[in-house]
Amino acid sequence: MDGAEESRKLLLRFGLQEPVDLARGCFAIAREEYPDLDAADYLRALDELAAGAMRGLPSGASPERKVGRLNTFLFHDQGFNGNHTDYYDPRNSFLNDVIDRRTGIPITLSILYLEVGRRCGLRVDGVGFPGHFLCKVTLDGGELVVDPFHKGQLLGLDEIKRRLAAAVGEGFKFDARVLRAARPREILIRMLQNLRAVYQERNDMPRALSAVDRLLLLAPDNLRGLRDRAQLCEQLGGPNAAAADLEKVLSLEPHASDAAALRARVRRLRGAGALLN
């Protein structure tokens, strides 16, 4: 079985679970590019990072003390850091590569942080913050918002509001819901959306299509994914596949603002498909 087939097989299996196993989902996604990847090796690496972070701490250490130790261990002792020099390198989106190279983007470093943090006994969640993925640690008396891309920087409310304004505009009123915990399935979908964008920017349309294919295995009714795949199929010479995705979009969202344009596009694509046959 090749890497692509195995990747899809694993994602289909994980997609039936709720919640999805986040780390295993990440490694399943990576199997397409790394067909010899052994997820067990990297799961052990996460266990070893957690053991190293907690080494020397008393068993009753407070969550705040654990967070301090975890940040020191991951970002100083182990050297994990945000890839500022080549942010759009596709390797930054694969958790195995992030573990190997000690560098990544906000979402993969956040996944690393929450997977290691949970193994340390912390209540850590990913946060799908606009434009820059974050983590939060739930404490008995509140929450700590952490930016793993910037070496575990702890963000106060003023900094969070500043970042939100920079991402969505000054007129956007702060709402605590922007800090809600993202479900593992949502995190994997966002990772695959990022990967699609990276490949598309590099004009690697087959890999961009593959990223969307995997996204739709996890979320078959994802409207953005269906629209993206239709566009990519059309570009790659698959008019009937593109039309099928747009028809599904119309069935899910019959009153979309561009519904008339989508129906016209489906007719054109079906006509092109008939000519090919």
N, C-alpha and C positions, 0 to 999 in steps of 0.2 A: 504494500500500500504506500503510495507516495505521500509527501508532506501535505499537499493540498487536500487530498482525500481524507487523511487522518485528522487534519485540523477540523474539517467540517463534521466528521463523525463525532469527534469529541465535543464540539460546540453543540451539536444536536442533543447529545446526551446531557450536557450541563444545562442546556436551555429548558429541559423538562423539570429542572429542580428549582425550588424557590425557598430560600435564596440561592442564587447561583454561587458556587464555590469560586471566589474571586481569583485567587492565585492560580488555581488549576485552569480557570477560564483564560487568564493571561497567557499561560504556557500553551494552551490549545491554540490560541490565536498565533502564537509565535511558531508553531510547528510548520506552518506553511513555508516560512523562510528558513527554518532550521529543522529539516526533517529528521535529524538524528537526536533532537533534543530529548533528554530524559527528565521529565518533570520531577521525578523523585529526587534527583540530585539538587535541583534548585529549591525544592521544599525543605530539604535538609539544610541548605545554605541559609534559608530564612530562620530555621530553628537555631542554627549556630550563631547567627547575628543576635537573636534574642538572648541566647545564653550568655554571649559575650557582653551584651549591654547590661545584663543584670548581675554579672559577676562582681562580687564584693559588696553588693547592696544587701542590707538585712531583709529577711523575709517579710517583715512588716513595714517596709518602706512606703511612704505616702505616694499617691499618684503624682503629686507635684515633683517629688524627688525623682521618681522614675522617669518622668518626662525630661527633666534636666539631664539625667544620666543618658537617656536614649539619644537626646540631641548631641551631646558630647561624643558619644560612641560612634553614631552613624556619620556625622558630618565633620568630625575632627579626627578621631582615631581611625575610622575606616575610610574617610575621604570622599564620601558621597557628596555630589554637588550638581547644581544645575548646569546643563550644557549651554553656556552663553555663546560659545564660538560657532557652533553648528547646530542651532536649535532645531532645524527642520531635517536633520539626518533621520531617516526612517528607523534606524537602530534605537533611537531614543524612545520609541513606542513599544519596544519588546522588553518585558520585565527580565528575561534571562540575560539580555545584553546589558541592561542597566546594572544588574548584579555583577556581571563580569567586568564592565568598564568603569563602574562607580560614577556614572553620569547619566542624566536623563532629562526629561521635561517635567512640568508640574504634575501631570497625572500619573506618570509611572513612578516618580519619586514619592508621591503621596500614597500610591498603592504599596510600595515598599515600606513606607513609614507605618501605615495602618496594619499591614500584615505582621511586621516585627513587633509593633506596639501591642497588638492583641496577644501575641505570644508572651509578652511581658506582663500580661494581666491588666492592661489598660483598656478602657472603653474608647476606642478610636474609630472614627468614621471619616469617609471621604466627603468632601463638600464641592458640589459642582458650581463653584463661584463663577460668575461671568468672566470669561477670558483667561482665567488662571485658576486651575484646580488647587484646592487646599485640603487640610485635614482639621478635625476638631477632636479634642479629648474631653470627654465628659467627666467632671469631677463631682464630688458630693455637693459642693457649693457653687457650681456653675460650669463654665466651659473655657477651655484654652483653644484658640484658633492658631494653627501652626502652618507655616509656609515651608514645606520641605525643599522647594526649589531654591530657596534662599537660606539654606543651612539651618532649617528649623526655627526661623524667625517667628517669635510670638507676636500676634497682631492684636492691638487694642482696637476699640470701637472707632476711634478717629481715623486710624489707618485703613480700616475696613471700608469706612464711608468714602475716604479719599480714593481708594482703588475702585470702588463701585462707580463713583462719578467718572473716573477716567475710562472705565469700560463701557458704560451705557449712557453717559451724559449727566451734566449737572442737574437737570430737571427731574431726575429719577429719585423718588423718595425712598429712603432706606426702609427695608422691610426685613425683619428677622428671618423670613422664609428663605432668603438668599443663602442662609447658613444651615439649611436643613440637611440632614444626613442623606447622602445619595445611596440608593440601593445598588448592590453589586452589578445587577444587570444594566443599570443606567451607566455605571462606570465603564463597563466593557463597551457599551454602545458609543459612549463619548470617545473612548480610545480608538475605536474603529472609524469614527467620523474624522478624527484627527489624522489617522493613517491614510484614509481616502484623500483628504485634502493635500497631504504631503506628496503622495504619488501623483495626484493630478497636477500639482504645481511643477513636478518634474516631468510632466508629459508621459508618465508611465501609466497609460490607461488600463492595460490588462491587470496590473496590480491594484489600481484604484477600484476597478470592478470587483476584484477578489475581496477587497476590504468590505465593500458594500454587501456582497453576497453573504459574508460571514455575519455582518450586522443583522441582516434579515433572517438569518437562522435563529438569532436570539430574540428578534422582535419582528415577526412577519408582517405586522400591520404598521410599521414605522413609516409615516408618510414621507418624511424627508428622505429616508433610505430608498423608498420606492421611486421617488422622483429622481434621485441621484442615479439609481441604477438604470432607469429608463434613458436618461441622457447619455450615460456611458455606453449602453447597448446600442443606442442609435449611432454614436460616434464610431463604434467598433463594427458596424455593419450587421446589427441584429434587429431589424425593424419589428419583427413579430414579438420578440421578447420585450422590446421597449413598449410596444403597444399594450401588451398584457399587463405590464406594471402600471401604465397610465390608466388602464381600465380598472385596475384594483384601486388606484387612488380615487377615481370617480365613484366607485362603489362605496368607499369608506367616507368620502367627503363630497357628496353629490352637489352641494351648494357652494363649493369652493369659489373664491372670487374669480378664478381663471378657468372655471369649468368649461365654458364655451370654447376657449382656446385649446384646452386639453382634448375635447371631443374632436375638434378639427384636426389636431395633431394625430390622434389615434386613426382617423380616417386616412390621413396621408400615409402614415406608417403601414397600415394594413394594405394599402394600395401598393406601396413599395415592396412589401413582403410577397404579394401575389406575383409581382413582376419577377422577383427572384426565383419563385417556384416554377 
